[in-house]
Amino acid sequence: MCEARDLTRRSALAALVVAPAALLMQGAGGTLGQDSLVGRLPDPWQAGKPRDRVTDYENDPFIVGVEEKLRCTCGCNLSVYTCRTTDFTCETSPAMHRQVIALVEENKSAEEILQAFVGQYGETVLMAPPRRGFNLAGYLVPGILIVLTGGVLAWALARRSNPPVEAGVTKESDELAPADAARLVDELKRLEL
């Protein structure tokens, strides 16, 4: 009789839990776990503006090398090449890419292209500051600090591994001096009593 009551409780609980879930599933398409947006995906062209097909000329190692040295000015802090090949919503990196292509077609060298961008945007357009003037501190100081810190740590560890000799212990071995050994024996005898 108790078992019949348990079945009734279980069936009532199942009805309360399963029935609303079944109604929700029928409204969402009728299959478990199906998202209501399946089958109605948005237009893929809305992810970014349509772009022209990239040619092998645009991915020339010289052009890629120049673009890797230039920072995209859209605020992403990526190089122009990385931004234009990964962020398809950015409109700044394709424009900068077109500028690089135009300067390459004018037979400008890599340094001349970089200087043209520095003239237009300032030194912040470069991925790394030039190695001259105060910028040298940015290249040298971290290395010097690492070497000094390593030296101090090595000195501290060497000093810690060779502690100074305490009074009463001979330098040749770890044996106690005779006077200290006698005092230790006396103290041990006194504790045993």
N, C-alpha and C positions, 0 to 999 in steps of 0.2 A: 504494500500500500504506500509505503514511503517512497518507493522507487517510482510509482506512478505520479506522485506529487512532484518529484524531481524532474521527470520528463515534461510535465506541464510547465514548470517554471522555466526549464531550458527552452522549450518551444516558444513560450511567451517572450523570453529575452531575445531569442533569435528573430522573432517577428518584429520586435521593436527596433532591433539594430539593422537587420538585413533589408527589411521592407523600404525604409527611407533611402538606403544606399542603392537599391534596385531602381527606385524612381529617379534618383539623380542620374544614374547611368543611362537610363532610357532617354533622358533629356539631353545628355551630352553625346549621344551618338550610339549608345547601346553596348559598347565594349569596355571592359575594365582597363583603366589606366590610359585611355586615349585622351589626348589633349583636345580641347575644343577648337584650337587653331589649326589642327592637322587638316590638310587639304585646302586651307585658306592662307598659305604662306604669302607674305608680302612680296612685292616685286623686288627681285635682287638688285635692280639698278638704283633702288632707293638707299642702298648702303653707302653709296658715294656717287660722285659724278662719273659718267662714262668717260673712259680714257682711251686714247688711241693705243693701238698695239705697239709694244716696245720692240724696237729693232735691235739687231746685234750691234749696230753702230752705237746706240745709246748705252749699251752695257759693255762698251770697250773698257779694258782695264785702266787706261789712262783717265777716262771720264769718271769711272767708279772711284779711282784713287783720289781725284780732285774732290769729288762729292763727299768722300769719307772724311775729308779735312774741313768741310764746311758744316756748320750747325744750322739746322732748319730754324727759321725765325718764327715758326708758328707757336713756339712755347713748349714743344715736346722734348727739347734737349737731345734729340737724336740727330745723327748726320743726315744730310740731304738725301743720300742714297738709301739709308735705312728707312727714313720717313716715307720716301716716295714708293718704296717697295713693300712696306708693311701697313701704313696707315692710308687707306684708300679714301678717307674722308678729308684729308688734308689738301688744301688748294695751294698752299705756299710752296711745298717742296717740288711739285711739278713745274711751277713758275721759275723757281731757282734752277731746276734742271734745264729748262729751256734756255736760261741765261748762260749756263755753263756750255751747252751745246753751241750757242751763238758765238761765244768767245773762242771755243775750240775751232769753229769754222773760220774764224778770223786769224787762225794760226798763232794764237797766243800760247805761251808756255804755262805750265802749271803755276809757277810763281806769279806770273802776270795775272792769271785768272784769280788767284787768291788775293792779290793786291787790289784788283778791281772790286771784289766783294768787300774787302776791308775798307776801301774808300767809300763804298755805298752804305755799309751797315756798321762799320767800326770793328774793333778787334774782337768783340763778342761773337762775331759770326764764325770765328775759328774754333775748332774743337779743342785745340790746345794752344796756349799762348806762345808767342814767339820766344825763342831762347836768347833774349837780350835784355839789358837794363835790369829793372827791378824784378822782372819775371824770372830771372835766374834764381832768385830766392825760392820760388815755388818748386824748382827742380832740385836745388842743392840742399836746402834745409831739412826736408824729410829724410834724406839719405844720411846726412850728418847726425841727426837725432837718433836714427836707428842704430848707427854704429856706436855712438856714445852710450846709449841705453844698453846695448849688448856688452860693451866693455864694463860698465858698472855692474851688471848682473854677473858677468864672469868673475869679476874681482870679489863680489860678495859671496858667490858660491865657493870660490877657492878658499876664501877666508873662513867660511863656515865649515868646510870639510877638514881643515887643519886648525882645530881650536888651540888656544894657548895652553901651555902646560901649567897645571895647578900645583900649589905648594904641597909637598909631601909625596908626590909621585915622581919617580925618577924618569929622566928622558929616555934612557935605554930600554926600559921595559915598563910594563904596567904593574910592577910589584910595589908594595908599600915600603916606605923607609922603615928601618928597624924600630925606631921610637914609636911610629904610628901603628905598626903591627902589634907591638906590646900593649899599647893603649887599647886597641881594638879587642885583643884577647881579654884584657881585664874587664872591659865593658860587657862582653859576651858572658863571661863567668858571673858577673854581678846580675845579669838578666836571668840566668838559669836558676838562681836561688830563689 
